[in-house]
Amino acid sequence: MGNLLNRKYKIVYCTPSLYMAGGVERVLTLKANYFAEVYGYEITIVTTDGEDKLNFFPLSPKVNVVNFGIHFEEMWHHSFIKRLFLYIPKERLFKKRLVEELNRIKPDITISLLRREINFLTEIHDGSKKIGEIHINRAHYRNFTPNRTNPFKAIFAKYWMYGLVKKIKKLDRFVVLTEYDRQAWQEIPRVDVIPNPLPFYPDTKFAIRRKRVIAIGRYFDEKGYDLLLRAWALVEKRSTDWELVIYGDGNKSYYEKIVLSQNLDKRRCKLYDSIHDVQKEYLESSLFVCTSRFEGFGMGIVEAMACGLPVVAFDCLWGPRSIISNGEDGLLVENGNVVKFAETILRLIKSPEKLQTMGSNARRNVCRFNLDDVALKWKKLFDDVVDEN
């Protein structure tokens, strides 16, 4: 068995790309860097898309990246039916190249982020243990939710989930982010809960707090920025000295139209592209808001809390309630209730003392997600799964 402290594993991660400014990309980069730099593991990240784009988050030179150039993203511009036909040859090529790569590397562990490789990963007999980790709650995974306007998609979603469960059962271990997620996968026999780690924990002594509410995340429907802007329209009418800023990846045009339709003050409601130095923006703000329709975890929430910001969030599935202690370091609002969300923001920004107290509590409470502790949970999982027969 050897000394557990000195084990040096070869680990392969499978993920679509590393160029987007998303939570999955940030967390994978954090873990890969840590495992390579601190534990001395040989880490390889296999990607299929974005071969001509730079990684958004810094990656250690000790981490290897292999891009297969499959270009699954080309399918995004086609209809659902056409995507199915385009997908088949791309998946065959992906499987062929992944089989070759795993047999070349001979890893101890191969980890799927539950994207396309989960369809065939357990069929690859390269000797590695197979682990799956999911970063979104089951109800919204791959957006295969019931669709009244497309009955074919609804049938496909049911069939696809049935097949997914069968594939997950064949994994050596399955990892989710919260206890709520574990309960959602009760038919899976071996489910571990490991939260996402904090990417930073800056000194807040020199924070320059402005009367500013901040949101950070992709300009996607799931983030609910349409709801946030409607709520902010109500806040603006009753507060003249606070501003809202949103930073994110993706197309802002839809949300810019909402700013116009709601007659929002563009001097106090600003939509920005994604940025690298998010710490600076958190430290110059006083309140973080999360209007997501659903969240796997909520990296923006823990980042903001680490910077001493309280959080107002919709009580969506499942991330916010797994992080926020309601009334202590943040406030949870009925999911989708725009009026209540606006009232909660107003109540907080009109109480500087409460903002400060809750911000201090947030910074203290979020320490439970520090990178060292989360990495130890993964290390124990790796040791356990390698020792299993």
C-alpha contacts under 8 A as a table, 3 or more apart, distances in Angstrom:
res1	aa1	res2	aa2	distance
1	M	4	L	7.68
1	M	387	D	7.74
2	G	6	N	7.84
2	G	7	R	7.46
3	N	6	N	5.49
3	N	7	R	6.61
4	L	7	R	5.40
4	L	383	D	7.14
8	K	39	Y	7.17
8	K	40	G	6.12
8	K	41	Y	5.02
8	K	42	E	7.30
9	Y	41	Y	5.05
9	Y	42	E	6.24
9	Y	107	P	7.53
9	Y	108	D	6.03
9	Y	109	I	7.58
10	K	41	Y	5.95
10	K	42	E	4.66
10	K	43	I	6.11
10	K	44	T	7.99
10	K	106	K	7.72
10	K	107	P	4.67
10	K	108	D	5.23
10	K	109	I	6.57
11	I	41	Y	7.20
11	I	42	E	6.19
11	I	43	I	5.06
11	I	44	T	6.34
11	I	107	P	5.50
11	I	108	D	6.08
11	I	109	I	4.92
11	I	110	T	5.77
11	I	111	I	7.44
12	V	43	I	5.97
12	V	44	T	4.76
12	V	45	I	5.74
12	V	46	V	7.03
12	V	107	P	6.53
12	V	109	I	6.45
12	V	110	T	4.73
12	V	111	I	6.08
13	Y	43	I	7.71
13	Y	44	T	6.26
13	Y	45	I	4.70
13	Y	46	V	6.00
13	Y	110	T	6.02
13	Y	111	I	4.80
13	Y	112	S	6.08
13	Y	113	L	7.53
14	C	45	I	6.00
14	C	46	V	4.89
14	C	47	T	6.21
14	C	110	T	7.71
14	C	111	I	6.23
14	C	112	S	5.07
14	C	113	L	6.27
14	C	117	E	7.28
15	T	18	L	7.93
15	T	45	I	7.28
15	T	46	V	6.34
15	T	47	T	5.29
15	T	48	T	7.40
15	T	112	S	7.00
15	T	113	L	5.94
15	T	115	R	6.84
16	P	46	V	7.88
16	P	47	T	4.87
16	P	48	T	5.11
16	P	49	D	5.74
16	P	115	R	7.43
17	S	20	M	7.32
17	S	25	E	7.76
17	S	47	T	5.19
17	S	48	T	6.39
17	S	49	D	5.31
17	S	50	G	5.86
18	L	25	E	5.65
18	L	47	T	7.69
18	L	50	G	7.42
18	L	54	L	7.80
18	L	55	N	5.12
18	L	56	F	6.55
18	L	57	F	7.74
19	Y	25	E	7.75
19	Y	50	G	6.57
19	Y	53	K	6.14
19	Y	54	L	5.69
19	Y	55	N	4.30
19	Y	56	F	4.77
19	Y	57	F	7.72
20	M	25	E	6.80
20	M	55	N	7.46
20	M	56	F	5.94
20	M	249	D	7.50
21	A	25	E	6.72
21	A	26	R	7.18
21	A	56	F	5.88
21	A	57	F	7.45
21	A	218	R	7.79
21	A	248	G	7.85
21	A	249	D	6.39
21	A	274	S	6.95
22	G	25	E	5.36
22	G	26	R	6.25
22	G	217	G	7.31
22	G	218	R	7.08
22	G	249	D	7.96
23	G	26	R	5.05
23	G	27	V	6.05
23	G	298	G	7.80
23	G	299	M	5.97
24	V	27	V	5.24
24	V	28	L	6.04
24	V	135	H	6.92
25	E	28	L	5.28
25	E	29	T	6.07
25	E	57	F	7.50
26	R	29	T	5.24
26	R	30	L	6.17
26	R	57	F	6.36
26	R	199	P	7.94
27	V	30	L	5.06
27	V	31	K	6.22
27	V	196	N	6.61
27	V	197	P	7.05
27	V	199	P	7.72
28	L	31	K	5.27
28	L	32	A	5.97
29	T	32	A	5.18
29	T	33	N	5.99
29	T	57	F	6.81
29	T	58	P	7.37
29	T	59	L	6.18
30	L	33	N	5.37
30	L	34	Y	6.18
30	L	197	P	8.00
30	L	199	P	6.83
31	K	34	Y	5.09
31	K	35	F	6.01
31	K	375	A	7.22
32	A	35	F	5.28
32	A	36	A	6.10
32	A	43	I	6.45
32	A	59	L	8.00
32	A	63	V	6.82
33	N	36	A	5.29
33	N	37	E	5.88
33	N	59	L	6.37
33	N	60	S	5.39
33	N	62	K	7.68
33	N	63	V	6.78
34	Y	37	E	5.21
34	Y	38	V	5.42
34	Y	39	Y	7.08
34	Y	375	A	7.74
35	F	38	V	5.62
35	F	39	Y	4.94
35	F	40	G	6.23
35	F	41	Y	5.57
35	F	43	I	7.47
35	F	375	A	7.75
36	A	39	Y	5.86
36	A	40	G	4.70
36	A	41	Y	4.76
36	A	42	E	6.14
36	A	43	I	6.19
36	A	60	S	7.77
36	A	62	K	6.13
36	A	63	V	6.48
37	E	40	G	5.62
37	E	41	Y	7.73
37	E	60	S	7.66
37	E	62	K	7.16
42	E	62	K	7.73
42	E	63	V	7.22
43	I	62	K	7.60
43	I	63	V	5.27
43	I	64	N	6.21
44	T	63	V	5.94
44	T	64	N	4.55
44	T	65	V	5.64
44	T	66	V	7.23
45	I	63	V	7.50
45	I	64	N	6.18
45	I	65	V	4.77
45	I	66	V	6.23
46	V	65	V	5.94
46	V	66	V	4.85
46	V	67	N	5.88
46	V	68	F	7.51
47	T	65	V	7.40
47	T	66	V	6.22
47	T	67	N	4.70
47	T	68	F	6.30
47	T	69	G	7.88
48	T	51	E	7.69
48	T	67	N	5.48
48	T	68	F	4.96
48	T	69	G	5.25
48	T	70	I	5.12
48	T	71	H	6.24
48	T	72	F	7.17
48	T	94	F	7.67
49	D	67	N	6.96
49	D	68	F	7.39
49	D	69	G	5.66
49	D	70	I	6.21
49	D	71	H	4.95
49	D	72	F	6.61
49	D	73	E	6.88
50	G	53	K	5.20
50	G	54	L	7.96
50	G	69	G	7.56
50	G	71	H	7.51
51	E	67	N	6.02
51	E	68	F	7.95
51	E	69	G	6.15
55	N	58	P	6.79
55	N	59	L	7.56
56	F	276	H	7.92
57	F	276	H	7.80
59	L	63	V	6.88
60	S	63	V	5.50
61	P	64	N	7.38
68	F	94	F	7.35
68	F	97	R	7.19
70	I	90	K	6.34
70	I	93	L	7.43
70	I	94	F	6.68
71	H	74	E	5.81
72	F	75	M	5.90
72	F	76	W	7.92
72	F	87	Y	7.47
72	F	90	K	7.06
73	E	76	W	5.55
74	E	77	H	6.62
75	M	78	H	5.60
75	M	83	R	5.54
75	M	86	L	6.91
75	M	87	Y	7.62
76	W	79	S	7.99
76	W	83	R	7.61
78	H	82	K	6.11
78	H	83	R	6.05
79	S	82	K	5.29
79	S	83	R	6.12
80	F	83	R	5.20
80	F	84	L	6.67
81	I	84	L	5.39
81	I	85	F	7.04
82	K	85	F	5.33
82	K	86	L	6.33
83	R	86	L	5.05
83	R	87	Y	5.84
84	L	87	Y	5.14
84	L	88	I	6.79
85	F	88	I	5.85
85	F	89	P	7.97
86	L	89	P	6.52
86	L	90	K	6.91
87	Y	90	K	5.28
87	Y	91	E	6.01
88	I	91	E	5.26
88	I	92	R	6.35
89	P	92	R	5.09
89	P	93	L	6.31
90	K	93	L	5.19
90	K	94	F	6.14
91	E	94	F	4.90
91	E	95	K	6.09
91	E	116	R	7.51
92	R	95	K	5.18
92	R	96	K	6.21
93	L	96	K	5.12
93	L	97	R	6.25
94	F	97	R	5.33
94	F	98	L	6.03
94	F	117	E	7.91
95	K	98	L	5.14
95	K	99	V	6.01
95	K	117	E	7.34
95	K	120	F	7.23
96	K	99	V	5.33
96	K	100	E	6.38
97	R	100	E	5.08
97	R	101	E	6.11
98	L	101	E	4.99
98	L	102	L	6.01
99	V	102	L	5.38
99	V	103	N	6.15
99	V	124	I	6.31
99	V	126	D	7.76
100	E	103	N	5.30
100	E	104	R	6.17
101	E	104	R	4.99
101	E	105	I	6.14
102	L	105	I	5.14
102	L	106	K	5.57
102	L	107	P	6.70
102	L	126	D	6.24
103	N	106	K	5.24
103	N	126	D	5.44
106	K	126	D	6.39
106	K	127	G	7.04
106	K	128	S	7.04
107	P	110	T	6.68
107	P	126	D	7.90
107	P	127	G	7.56
107	P	128	S	5.58
108	D	127	G	7.18
108	D	128	S	4.62
108	D	129	K	6.23
108	D	386	V	7.39
109	I	128	S	4.81
109	I	129	K	4.65
109	I	130	K	5.99
109	I	131	I	7.30
109	I	382	F	7.78
109	I	386	V	7.86
110	T	128	S	6.11
110	T	129	K	6.12
110	T	130	K	5.07
110	T	131	I	6.28
111	I	130	K	5.97
111	I	131	I	4.74
111	I	132	G	5.62
111	I	133	E	7.25
112	S	115	R	6.93
112	S	117	E	6.79
112	S	118	I	6.48
112	S	121	L	7.95
112	S	130	K	7.65
112	S	131	I	6.27
112	S	132	G	4.77
112	S	133	E	6.33
113	L	132	G	5.93
113	L	133	E	5.08
113	L	134	I	5.81
113	L	135	H	7.60
114	L	117	E	7.02
114	L	118	I	5.50
114	L	132	G	6.04
114	L	133	E	6.35
114	L	134	I	5.97
115	R	118	I	5.98
116	R	119	N	6.01
117	E	120	F	5.79
117	E	121	L	5.56
118	I	121	L	5.23
118	I	122	T	7.56
118	I	132	G	7.91
118	I	164	L	7.86
118	I	167	K	6.99
118	I	168	I	7.80
119	N	164	L	7.52
119	N	167	K	6.93
120	F	123	E	5.36
120	F	124	I	7.09
121	L	124	I	5.58
121	L	130	K	7.55
122	T	125	H	7.45
122	T	130	K	6.76
122	T	167	K	7.48
122	T	170	K	6.56
122	T	171	L	6.56
125	H	128	S	7.57
129	K	171	L	7.97
129	K	172	D	6.21
129	K	385	V	7.12
129	K	386	V	6.86
130	K	171	L	5.40
130	K	172	D	5.36
130	K	173	R	6.96
131	I	171	L	5.83
131	I	172	D	5.79
131	I	173	R	4.93
131	I	174	F	5.80
131	I	175	V	7.56
132	G	168	I	7.32
132	G	171	L	6.87
132	G	173	R	6.50
132	G	174	F	4.86
132	G	175	V	6.12
133	E	174	F	5.89
133	E	175	V	4.56
133	E	176	V	5.99
134	I	137	N	7.75
134	I	175	V	6.52
134	I	176	V	5.57
134	I	177	L	7.40
135	H	176	V	6.99
135	H	177	L	6.73
135	H	296	G	5.25
135	H	297	F	7.12
136	I	140	H	6.98
136	I	141	Y	6.03
136	I	295	E	6.31
136	I	296	G	3.68
136	I	297	F	7.20
137	N	140	H	5.88
137	N	141	Y	6.18
137	N	181	D	6.17
137	N	294	F	7.82
137	N	295	E	6.93
137	N	296	G	5.07
137	N	317	L	6.94
137	N	318	W	6.80
138	R	141	Y	5.16
138	R	181	D	7.19
138	R	184	A	6.76
138	R	185	W	7.80
139	A	145	T	7.09
140	H	143	N	5.12
140	H	144	F	6.73
140	H	145	T	6.44
140	H	294	F	7.55
141	Y	144	F	6.59
144	F	153	K	7.61
144	F	154	A	7.37
144	F	157	A	5.09
145	T	154	A	7.04
145	T	157	A	6.84
146	P	153	K	7.69
146	P	154	A	5.00
146	P	157	A	7.39
147	N	150	N	5.40
147	N	151	P	6.39
147	N	153	K	6.64
147	N	154	A	5.44
148	R	151	P	6.17
148	R	154	A	7.64
150	N	153	K	5.41
150	N	154	A	6.60
151	P	154	A	4.97
151	P	155	I	6.28
152	F	155	I	5.21
152	F	156	F	6.09
153	K	156	F	4.93
153	K	157	A	5.97
154	A	157	A	5.06
154	A	158	K	6.44
155	I	158	K	5.29
155	I	159	Y	6.30
156	F	159	Y	5.12
156	F	160	W	5.85
157	A	160	W	5.04
157	A	161	M	6.11
158	K	161	M	5.34
158	K	162	Y	6.32
159	Y	162	Y	5.18
159	Y	163	G	6.37
160	W	163	G	5.13
160	W	164	L	6.09
161	M	164	L	4.87
161	M	165	V	6.19
162	Y	165	V	5.42
162	Y	166	K	6.58
163	G	166	K	5.18
163	G	167	K	6.39
164	L	167	K	5.10
164	L	168	I	6.15
165	V	168	I	5.08
165	V	169	K	6.19
165	V	187	E	7.98
165	V	188	I	7.50
166	K	169	K	5.30
166	K	170	K	6.84
167	K	170	K	5.33
167	K	171	L	7.01
168	I	171	L	5.32
168	I	174	F	7.08
168	I	188	I	7.27
169	K	188	I	5.77
169	K	189	P	7.18
171	L	174	F	6.75
172	D	190	R	7.83
172	D	385	V	6.99
173	R	190	R	5.75
173	R	191	V	6.44
173	R	192	D	7.42
173	R	385	V	7.41
174	F	190	R	6.26
174	F	191	V	4.90
174	F	192	D	6.20
175	V	191	V	5.66
175	V	192	D	4.73
175	V	193	V	5.71
175	V	194	I	6.63
176	V	179	E	7.93
176	V	181	D	6.12
176	V	182	R	6.39
176	V	191	V	7.09
176	V	192	D	6.25
176	V	193	V	5.02
176	V	194	I	6.30
176	V	195	P	7.53
177	L	181	D	6.69
177	L	193	V	5.44
177	L	194	I	5.28
177	L	195	P	4.52
177	L	196	N	6.79
177	L	296	G	7.09
177	L	297	F	6.56
178	T	181	D	5.20
178	T	182	R	6.55
178	T	193	V	5.78
178	T	194	I	7.11
178	T	195	P	6.42
178	T	297	F	7.61
178	T	318	W	7.64
178	T	319	G	7.45
178	T	322	S	6.63
179	E	182	R	4.97
179	E	183	Q	6.46
179	E	193	V	6.46
180	Y	183	Q	5.29
180	Y	184	A	6.58
180	Y	318	W	6.65
181	D	184	A	5.03
181	D	185	W	6.76
181	D	318	W	7.43
182	R	185	W	5.48
182	R	186	Q	6.88
182	R	191	V	6.44
182	R	192	D	7.49
182	R	193	V	6.95
183	Q	186	Q	5.57
185	W	188	I	5.65
185	W	191	V	7.91
186	Q	189	P	7.29
188	I	191	V	6.62
194	I	374	V	6.93
194	I	377	K	6.84
194	I	378	W	7.49
195	P	297	F	7.68
195	P	369	F	7.11
195	P	374	V	7.01
196	N	297	F	7.34
196	N	299	M	7.55
196	N	369	F	6.96
196	N	374	V	7.26
197	P	369	F	5.08
197	P	370	N	5.59
197	P	371	L	4.90
197	P	374	V	5.91
198	L	201	Y	7.26
198	L	299	M	7.88
198	L	302	V	6.61
198	L	303	E	6.63
198	L	306	A	7.82
198	L	369	F	5.59
198	L	370	N	5.15
198	L	371	L	5.75
199	P	303	E	7.11
199	P	370	N	7.99
199	P	371	L	7.19
200	F	303	E	7.12
200	F	306	A	7.25
201	Y	303	E	7.93
201	Y	306	A	5.32
201	Y	307	C	6.75
202	P	279	Q	7.63
202	P	306	A	7.07
202	P	307	C	6.28
203	D	206	F	7.06
203	D	207	A	7.94
203	D	307	C	7.68
204	T	207	A	5.03
204	T	283	L	7.13
204	T	307	C	6.25
204	T	308	G	6.79
207	A	283	L	5.02
207	A	284	E	6.31
208	I	283	L	6.20
208	I	284	E	4.92
208	I	285	S	7.56
209	R	212	R	7.84
209	R	283	L	6.54
209	R	284	E	4.80
209	R	285	S	5.25
209	R	286	S	5.72
210	R	284	E	5.71
210	R	285	S	5.30
210	R	286	S	6.22
211	K	241	D	6.95
211	K	242	W	4.90
211	K	243	E	6.54
211	K	285	S	6.66
211	K	286	S	6.20
212	R	242	W	5.54
212	R	243	E	4.86
212	R	244	L	5.82
212	R	245	V	7.33
212	R	284	E	7.63
212	R	285	S	4.89
212	R	286	S	5.67
212	R	287	L	6.79
213	V	242	W	7.38
213	V	243	E	6.11
213	V	244	L	4.74
213	V	245	V	6.38
213	V	285	S	6.10
213	V	286	S	6.15
213	V	287	L	4.87
213	V	288	F	5.82
213	V	289	V	7.01
214	I	244	L	5.82
214	I	245	V	5.02
214	I	246	I	5.90
214	I	282	Y	7.30
214	I	285	S	6.49
214	I	286	S	7.86
214	I	287	L	6.29
214	I	288	F	4.97
214	I	289	V	6.26
215	A	244	L	7.95
215	A	245	V	6.45
215	A	246	I	4.79
215	A	247	Y	6.45
215	A	288	F	5.87
215	A	289	V	5.45
215	A	290	C	6.51
215	A	300	G	7.81
216	I	246	I	5.72
216	I	247	Y	4.80
216	I	248	G	5.76
216	I	300	G	6.16
217	G	223	K	6.92
217	G	246	I	7.86
217	G	247	Y	6.39
217	G	248	G	4.76
217	G	249	D	6.94
217	G	274	S	7.99
217	G	300	G	7.12
218	R	223	K	6.94
218	R	247	Y	7.74
218	R	248	G	4.48
218	R	249	D	4.59
218	R	250	G	5.96
219	Y	223	K	6.89
219	Y	225	Y	7.29
219	Y	248	G	5.82
219	Y	249	D	5.91
219	Y	250	G	5.10
219	Y	251	N	6.12
219	Y	252	K	6.26
220	F	223	K	5.71
220	F	224	G	7.50
220	F	225	Y	8.00
220	F	250	G	7.15
221	D	224	G	5.57
221	D	225	Y	7.33
221	D	226	D	7.93
221	D	293	R	7.97
222	E	292	S	5.61
222	E	293	R	5.18
222	E	294	F	6.28
223	K	290	C	7.57
223	K	291	T	6.07
223	K	292	S	3.99
223	K	293	R	6.11
223	K	294	F	7.52
224	G	227	L	5.27
224	G	228	L	6.43
224	G	291	T	5.10
224	G	292	S	4.82
224	G	293	R	5.82
225	Y	228	L	4.71
225	Y	229	L	6.06
225	Y	255	Y	7.21
225	Y	291	T	6.55
225	Y	292	S	7.67
226	D	229	L	5.31
226	D	230	R	6.37
226	D	255	Y	6.43
226	D	258	I	7.04
227	L	230	R	5.15
227	L	231	A	6.18
227	L	291	T	6.73
227	L	336	G	7.34
227	L	338	V	6.25
228	L	231	A	5.03
228	L	232	W	6.02
228	L	291	T	6.00
228	L	338	V	7.42
229	L	232	W	4.88
229	L	233	A	6.20
229	L	255	Y	7.99
229	L	258	I	7.13
229	L	259	V	6.90
229	L	262	Q	7.95
230	R	233	A	5.19
230	R	234	L	6.93
230	R	262	Q	7.11
230	R	338	V	6.90
231	A	234	L	5.35
231	A	235	V	6.49
231	A	338	V	5.24
231	A	339	V	6.32
231	A	341	F	6.46
231	A	342	A	4.87
232	W	235	V	4.76
232	W	236	E	5.98
232	W	244	L	7.71
232	W	342	A	6.47
233	A	236	E	5.28
233	A	237	K	6.69
233	A	262	Q	6.39
233	A	263	N	7.76
233	A	264	L	6.23
234	L	237	K	5.49
234	L	238	R	7.06
234	L	339	V	7.62
234	L	342	A	6.20
235	V	238	R	5.47
235	V	239	S	6.00
235	V	342	A	5.73
235	V	343	E	7.54
235	V	345	I	7.46
235	V	346	L	6.39
236	E	239	S	5.13
236	E	240	T	6.28
236	E	242	W	7.87
236	E	264	L	7.68
237	K	240	T	7.32
238	R	346	L	7.89
239	S	242	W	6.42
239	S	346	L	7.69
242	W	268	R	6.99
243	E	267	R	7.86
243	E	268	R	4.29
243	E	269	C	5.84
244	L	268	R	5.98
244	L	269	C	4.79
244	L	270	K	6.36
245	V	268	R	7.83
245	V	269	C	5.90
245	V	270	K	4.87
245	V	271	L	5.99
245	V	272	Y	7.40
246	I	270	K	6.37
246	I	271	L	4.93
246	I	272	Y	5.92
247	Y	271	L	6.28
247	Y	272	Y	4.77
247	Y	273	D	5.36
247	Y	274	S	5.15
247	Y	275	I	7.12
248	G	272	Y	6.55
248	G	273	D	5.04
248	G	274	S	4.24
248	G	275	I	7.65
249	D	273	D	5.79
249	D	274	S	5.06
250	G	273	D	7.72
251	N	254	Y	7.39
252	K	255	Y	5.45
252	K	256	E	6.11
252	K	271	L	7.40
253	S	256	E	4.99
253	S	257	K	6.35
254	Y	257	K	5.29
254	Y	258	I	6.67
255	Y	258	I	4.95
255	Y	259	V	6.37
256	E	259	V	5.03
256	E	260	L	6.53
256	E	271	L	7.62
257	K	260	L	5.11
257	K	261	S	6.14
258	I	261	S	4.94
258	I	262	Q	5.91
259	V	262	Q	5.38
259	V	263	N	6.17
259	V	264	L	5.31
259	V	266	K	7.70
259	V	269	C	7.88
260	L	263	N	5.05
260	L	264	L	6.38
261	S	264	L	7.86
264	L	268	R	7.88
264	L	269	C	6.72
265	D	268	R	5.41
265	D	269	C	5.96
266	K	269	C	4.91
266	K	270	K	6.07
267	R	270	K	6.94
275	I	278	V	6.25
277	D	280	K	5.87
277	D	281	E	7.27
278	V	281	E	5.23
278	V	282	Y	6.31
279	Q	282	Y	5.18
279	Q	283	L	6.11
279	Q	303	E	7.94
279	Q	307	C	7.28
280	K	283	L	5.17
280	K	284	E	6.28
281	E	284	E	5.17
281	E	285	S	6.45
282	Y	285	S	5.21
282	Y	286	S	7.74
282	Y	304	A	6.03
282	Y	307	C	6.30
282	Y	309	L	7.55
283	L	286	S	7.73
283	L	307	C	6.02
283	L	308	G	7.76
285	S	288	F	7.77
285	S	309	L	7.66
286	S	309	L	5.90
286	S	310	P	7.66
286	S	355	L	7.45
287	L	309	L	5.37
287	L	310	P	5.62
287	L	311	V	6.12
287	L	312	V	7.68
287	L	355	L	7.66
288	F	301	I	7.37
288	F	304	A	6.40
288	F	309	L	6.22
288	F	310	P	6.31
288	F	311	V	4.82
288	F	312	V	6.46
289	V	311	V	5.62
289	V	312	V	4.89
289	V	313	A	5.70
290	C	301	I	7.47
290	C	311	V	7.43
290	C	312	V	6.34
290	C	313	A	4.49
290	C	314	F	6.46
291	T	313	A	5.81
291	T	314	F	5.43
291	T	336	G	7.71
292	S	295	E	6.44
292	S	313	A	7.77
292	S	314	F	6.68
292	S	316	C	6.96
293	R	314	F	7.58
293	R	316	C	5.95
293	R	317	L	7.73
293	R	335	N	7.19
293	R	336	G	7.18
294	F	316	C	5.11
294	F	317	L	5.01
294	F	318	W	6.84
294	F	319	G	7.73
295	E	298	G	5.97
295	E	316	C	6.84
295	E	317	L	5.92
295	E	318	W	5.88
295	E	319	G	5.13
295	E	320	P	7.36
296	G	317	L	7.38
296	G	318	W	6.17
296	G	319	G	5.30
297	F	318	W	6.85
297	F	319	G	3.89
297	F	320	P	6.83
297	F	322	S	7.66
298	G	301	I	5.30
298	G	302	V	6.85
298	G	319	G	5.61
298	G	320	P	6.54
299	M	302	V	5.39
299	M	303	E	6.11
300	G	303	E	5.11
300	G	304	A	6.03
301	I	304	A	5.29
301	I	305	M	6.19
301	I	311	V	6.93
301	I	320	P	7.51
301	I	323	I	7.83
302	V	305	M	5.03
302	V	306	A	6.07
302	V	323	I	7.46
302	V	366	V	6.39
303	E	306	A	5.18
303	E	307	C	6.54
304	A	307	C	5.12
304	A	308	G	6.57
304	A	309	L	5.34
304	A	310	P	7.52
304	A	311	V	7.72
305	M	308	G	5.00
305	M	309	L	4.85
305	M	310	P	6.15
305	M	311	V	7.36
305	M	359	G	6.93
305	M	362	A	4.92
305	M	363	R	5.13
305	M	366	V	6.38
306	A	309	L	7.32
306	A	362	A	6.98
306	A	363	R	4.75
306	A	364	R	7.89
306	A	366	V	6.26
306	A	367	C	7.59
307	C	363	R	6.50
308	G	359	G	4.56
308	G	360	S	5.68
308	G	361	N	7.91
308	G	362	A	6.08
308	G	363	R	4.88
309	L	355	L	7.91
309	L	358	M	7.57
309	L	359	G	4.52
309	L	360	S	7.67
309	L	362	A	6.62
309	L	363	R	7.39
310	P	329	D	5.44
310	P	330	G	4.97
310	P	355	L	6.64
310	P	358	M	5.44
310	P	359	G	4.52
310	P	362	A	5.94
311	V	324	I	7.73
311	V	329	D	6.96
311	V	330	G	4.43
311	V	331	L	6.28
312	V	330	G	5.66
312	V	331	L	4.85
312	V	332	L	6.03
312	V	333	V	7.32
312	V	341	F	7.72
312	V	344	T	7.40
312	V	345	I	7.01
313	A	320	P	6.71
313	A	330	G	7.79
313	A	331	L	6.42
313	A	332	L	5.12
313	A	333	V	6.06
313	A	341	F	7.95
314	F	320	P	7.50
314	F	332	L	5.59
314	F	333	V	4.72
314	F	334	E	5.85
314	F	335	N	4.68
314	F	336	G	6.73
314	F	337	N	7.98
314	F	341	F	7.64
315	D	318	W	7.64
315	D	320	P	6.29
315	D	321	R	6.32
315	D	332	L	5.28
315	D	333	V	5.55
315	D	334	E	5.65
315	D	335	N	5.09
316	C	319	G	7.24
316	C	320	P	6.89
316	C	321	R	7.77
316	C	334	E	7.96
316	C	335	N	5.48
317	L	320	P	7.67
318	W	321	R	6.25
318	W	322	S	6.67
319	G	322	S	5.26
319	G	323	I	6.61
320	P	323	I	5.31
320	P	324	I	5.78
320	P	332	L	7.73
321	R	324	I	5.39
321	R	325	S	7.28
321	R	326	N	7.81
321	R	332	L	7.44
323	I	366	V	7.66
324	I	328	E	7.99
324	I	329	D	6.34
324	I	330	G	5.84
324	I	331	L	7.42
324	I	332	L	7.75
325	S	328	E	5.47
325	S	329	D	5.76
325	S	330	G	6.39
325	S	331	L	7.70
326	N	329	D	6.63
326	N	330	G	5.50
326	N	331	L	4.94
326	N	332	L	5.92
327	G	330	G	5.64
327	G	331	L	5.39
328	E	331	L	7.71
328	E	358	M	5.83
328	E	361	N	6.62
328	E	362	A	7.71
329	D	357	T	8.00
329	D	358	M	4.46
329	D	359	G	6.25
329	D	360	S	7.69
329	D	361	N	5.17
329	D	362	A	4.52
329	D	365	N	7.75
330	G	358	M	6.53
330	G	362	A	7.33
331	L	344	T	7.75
333	V	337	N	7.19
333	V	340	K	6.80
333	V	341	F	6.11
333	V	344	T	7.81
334	E	337	N	5.62
334	E	340	K	7.54
334	E	341	F	7.99
337	N	340	K	5.50
337	N	341	F	6.18
338	V	341	F	5.01
338	V	342	A	6.25
339	V	342	A	5.22
339	V	343	E	6.28
340	K	343	E	5.03
340	K	344	T	6.11
341	F	344	T	5.15
341	F	345	I	6.35
342	A	345	I	5.19
342	A	346	L	6.24
343	E	346	L	5.09
343	E	347	R	6.11
344	T	347	R	5.08
344	T	348	L	6.37
345	I	348	L	5.30
345	I	349	I	6.17
346	L	349	I	5.31
346	L	350	K	6.07
347	R	350	K	5.52
347	R	351	S	6.66
348	L	351	S	5.21
348	L	352	P	7.31
348	L	354	K	6.78
348	L	355	L	6.17
349	I	352	P	6.38
349	I	355	L	7.03
351	S	354	K	5.42
351	S	355	L	6.36
352	P	355	L	5.02
352	P	356	Q	6.22
353	E	356	Q	5.21
353	E	357	T	6.19
354	K	357	T	5.09
354	K	358	M	5.94
355	L	358	M	5.36
355	L	359	G	5.94
356	Q	359	G	5.02
356	Q	360	S	6.22
357	T	360	S	5.23
357	T	361	N	6.30
358	M	361	N	4.98
358	M	362	A	6.02
359	G	362	A	4.98
359	G	363	R	6.32
360	S	363	R	5.24
360	S	364	R	6.36
361	N	364	R	5.13
361	N	365	N	5.97
362	A	365	N	5.22
362	A	366	V	6.01
363	R	366	V	5.59
363	R	367	C	7.00
364	R	367	C	5.87
365	N	368	R	6.53
366	V	369	F	5.93
366	V	370	N	7.76
367	C	370	N	5.41
368	R	373	D	7.73
369	F	373	D	7.06
369	F	374	V	6.50
370	N	373	D	5.77
370	N	374	V	6.43
371	L	374	V	5.16
371	L	375	A	5.90
372	D	375	A	5.20
372	D	376	L	6.30
373	D	376	L	5.14
373	D	377	K	6.57
374	V	377	K	5.20
374	V	378	W	6.60
375	A	378	W	5.09
375	A	379	K	6.14
376	L	379	K	4.89
376	L	380	K	6.15
377	K	380	K	5.26
377	K	381	L	6.30
378	W	381	L	4.98
378	W	382	F	6.15
379	K	382	F	5.07
379	K	383	D	6.18
380	K	383	D	5.10
380	K	384	D	6.08
381	L	384	D	5.11
381	L	385	V	6.05
382	F	385	V	5.31
382	F	386	V	6.09
383	D	386	V	5.39
383	D	387	D	6.27
384	D	387	D	5.26
384	D	388	E	6.39
385	V	388	E	5.19
386	V	389	N	7.97
